[in-house]
Amino acid sequence: MTPTTPPPSQPTLAPTELEHAHPADIVRWAADQFGVEHLVLTASFEDAVLVHVAATAVPGIEVVLLDTQYLFAETKWFAEELRRRLDLNLRIEHPTPDIVPDNLWQTDTEGCCNVRKVLPLQRALAGKAAWITGVRRADGPTRSNTPVASFDVGRGLTKVNPLATFSDDDVELYQQLYDLPKNPLSERGYPSIGCWPCTRPVAPGEDKRAGRWSGSNKTECGLHV
């Protein structure tokens, strides 16, 4: 929903304080600074941790899933399962009507990601002051310096990564503490889950994002660059 009042001015960030804060406190900080109506959270539903943190810290926060037309059936099921269980304010953002399932992923992965992820994200962020994501430093080398909060100059808003400092063990422990369900693919060798044409299981010893765009130099879909 487009906010009816202008977003507040950007606050002075306190990265030192946020660096050691619990993810739930970081989400509450964002809500206090910007107002819930000016926040949007995007989730890939690779796991339940981010949406559980946000929905319990700030009930009613808008959660967006980018439906690329190529999501795994398990991911769609998992998102619906969490919507019911956590009473998520879930919004599904689709590509524009002229974008139909095709074979672009075979010849132009950048173009495919652009029309199915990057442009829908722009629509999801329209009118918002802050964007909450699940990016973690433990995701891989390209994300190892992820800040907890920073101003995204290109998009003109503050990007907040409440789980930035969480290790894989932290994620696992959080899931156990709150008895959270898991995306079925995570137990079938998919530690990183994207679209089915461009995601494969990861072999023991491989980087957990090795299954994304395997065989190419591509490492990011374009949302977090």
Secondary structure, 3 states (H helix, E strand, C coil): CCCCCCCCCCCCCCHHHHHCCCHHHHHHHHHHHHCHHHEEEECCCCCCHHHHHHHHHCCCCEEEEECCCCECHHHHHHHHHHHHHHCCEEEEECCCCCCCCCCHHHHCHHHHHHHHHHHHHHHHHCCCCEEECCCCHHHCHHHCCCCCEEEECCCCEEEECCCCCCCHHHHHHHHHHCCCCCCHHHHCCCCCCCEHHHECCCCCCCCCCCCECCCCCCCCCCCCC
